[in-house]
Amino acid sequence: MTYLISRFILKALLKILFRFESRGSENLPQKGPFIVASNHASLIDPAVVGVACGTMPLIFMAKRELFSVPILGRWVRAVGCIPVERDSGSFKPLKNAVQKLKEGKALGIFPEGRRSPDGRLQKAEAGIGLLASKSAAPIVPVYVSGTAKALARGKKFITLCKITASIGEIVDVRESAAFSEKKEIYESIGKKVMEAISHLKNE
């Protein structure tokens, strides 16, 4: 319930402040499990992706520090975010995410791992490949535009501008399974996902 109420409020704010539009919703599976993979340039990207992807709750990974912030910490717990301790080397968050997918949930992930410093697409980290190969969940690419300008990294105040979200067709990663090493499989999947996101950017 918290997720749906939050989505309703965030959708209204995005429409009013940023003239938000999304396209490609027909590419979303009707039910989970599935992974939504988006570019990442701003703190508001999770809200944009969540709103764009309809009423089925997306479970996002969030840095552990957010769980200690008053009010915000309670909210990220209420909407089901998975805590991640950056640079710890722990696989527990990924294991939790795989379990959620096996339970039929939908996961929102930013393959680049961190916000892009300049808005340009970065190389995917291994996480998206591991999640896809361990869960066999389909991957839906999303490209978000405008958020880097609306609230760029290091900015304290928003800039009113147009924000859009483009949802693409499911990424075919079957060829990636042909590699013999797990690292190669993960890298191949990550590359295909970022190529799909780049294609949406250039449309």
N, C-alpha and C positions, 0 to 999 in steps of 0.2 A: 504493500500500500504506500509506504514511504517513497518508493521509487516512482510510482505512477503519479503521485501528487507532485513530487519534485520535477518530473518530466513536464507536467502540465504548466507549472510555473516557469520553468526554464524556457519552454517553447514560446510562451507569451513574451518573455523578456527578449529573447532572440529576435522575434518578429518585430517588436517595437523598436528596439535599439539598433538592430543590425539588418533589418529587412531580410531575415533568414529565409532561404529556400533550399530544398533538397530535391534530388531527382534520382531515379533508379530504384525506388523502393520495391519494384516488382522483382528485383534480383535477390531479395532477402528470402531465405527459406521460411516456410510457414511455421516451423517449429525447430527447436534445438535437437541435437547440439550443432552449433556452428561458431566460427570465429570471425569477428569483424576486425580487420586490420587497417589502420589508418595512419596517415602521416601525422607528425606531431611538431607543432611550432609554438603552441601557446597553452597556458593553464586552462583556457576555456574549451580546449578540444574535446575532453571527455563529455562535457555538456552538449556540445554540438553533435557529436557522433551518437550519443544516447538519444537525443531528440530525433535525429534523422532516421534512426533505425526502428522507429515505431514503439509500440507499447510492450513488446517482450523485453523484460529487463536484461540489460547487459551487465555482466560482472567485470569490473575493471580492476587492474592491479594499481595500487597506490603506495607511494613511499611511506614507510612506517612513521615518519615524523608527523604526518598529517593526522594520525590517529591520536596524537597527544594534544592537538590544538583544541581549545575549548569550543564547544558547539560543533565545529567542523568534524572533530573526531567522532562524535556521536553520530553525525550524519553519514560519514563514510562507512561506519559499521552498519548502520541501518539499511543502507542500499547494497550491502553485501560485498564491498571492496575487499580485495585480498592484500594484506600488508606485505611490502617488499622492503628489505633492508639492502640498500644499494651497496655494491662492491663487497658484499659479505661472502659471496661465493656459495650461498645456501641454495639448494634446489627445492626447498620446502614450498615456496610460493608457486613454482611451476608444477610440483606434484599436486598441490591443492587445486590449481587451475585445471589440470588434466582430470582430476576427480570430478570437478564441477561439470566438465564437458561430458564425461561418461554418465553423469546423472541426467543428461539431456538439457543442460543449461546453455546459454549463449554467453560468449566471452568477448569483451572488447579489449584490444591490445594495440600498442603502438610499437611496431617492429623495430623502429630505430632505437628504442630504449629510452632515450632522453629527448628533450625538446631540441629541435634544430636551432643553432645559434643565429642563423640568417634566413630561415624559412625554406631553404633548399632541401631537397630530399637527401637523406643520408643512407648509408649501408645498413641493412637489417642485421640485428644481433641474432644469436643462435636460438633465442627463446621461441620465436614463431615456428621455426622448423621443428624443434623438439615437441611443442604442443601439437602441431599438425600430425607428426608421425606417430606420436604416442596415443592420440585420441582418434585419429582418422576422421576428424571433424572437417567439414568443408570450410574454406576460407573465402570470405567476402571482402574485396578491397574497397576502401573508401578514400576519396581525396577531399580534404577540407581546404577551402581557400578563404582568405580574408582574416583569419584569426591571428596571423603573424602581425598584421597591421593593427588589428583591434586591441590586442594586448600582447605585445612582443616581449620576449625574454628581457627581464630587467626593468620593464616599465611598471609604474605604480598606478597609472590611470588609463582608462580605456579610450580608444579612438573610435568614434562612430563611423562605421563603414559597412559595406555589403559583405555578408558571409554566406557561403554556399557549401553544400555537401553533395558530392557525386558518388553514388553507390554502383559499383561495377558487377559484372558477372562473376560467378564462382571461379577461383583460380584453379587451373588444372595442374596439379603437382605430381601426377602419377609417374612421370618420367624420372622424377627425383629419386624414387625408390630403387632405381637401377644401380645407384652408386653403392660401393661395398663398405665404405666407411661412414659412420654416423655423422661425423663432422661435415663430410661432403654432402650428405643428404640434407642436413640442416641448412647449410650454406646455399644449396640449390633451391630449396623451398623459399628461403628468405629473398633470394635474388628474383625469383618468379613473382613473389608478392610485391616487391618494390617496383618491378617492371609494370605490373598491373596498375599500381597506384600512379606511377608516372604517366601511363597511357591515359588515365582519367584526367590527370592534370592538363595534358596536351589536347584533350578533346575540345 
